[in-house]
């Protein structure tokens, strides 16, 4: 079977009278045919800070996944989870629940991308390399290093690990994040790659790049700004549980804080609410949904 890629479609040419399409096998008579799929992954379903293992967050996460599978189309949607999938690293029960929920999404043919949060690598205030290695082994074995690049049609999705430079013995405490010189250099080189020139570029990480709260900020946010300013289209993150938008900041069309999709300690008294956002990459419109309903 031969595959060709065009600007907004995938074309699959049937060479024989047997066509393999996803998990189904279709038999056809006659001359070679062309099957055309509209470009997939026009929409991003942004989730963040699920904190499975904290109070009722696991139950809420299961409801969210159930409704995404029920109401969304995996052929044109990609799910991005910007960290803190679990409440505490190396908790076997919580890891099992999280892995089962991700497996359900993938069994329903959803493409899922995720980056680690500080809770995924430790307690939330103390991280370790051992925890990081275990989380990545279980949840992202296909990721050799960050930045992680996934190209799907005309979209380029770039995941960052904002804990990467916070795992030394002297700075693995508190909830700060730091990408590090090496990861930023790789990101800059990646964005200079000609094959990404005409792609819609989405960067996602855990730590909030605009937060100034002590012990919770991305230490090298200004260095990140120098790398991505006016060069990408969408920036997604979480960490603070407030769910604010900063669209058109740093010359980036869509800039979103995912808040806590399960509502962990969200300051609703200040007007912050659980937000499940769907971003349309065709026109960069944003729709707010509630996957906890229904």
Order of alpha helices (4+ residues) and beta strands (2+ residues): beta-beta-beta-beta-beta-beta-alpha-beta-alpha-beta-alpha-beta-beta-alpha-beta-alpha-beta-beta-beta-beta
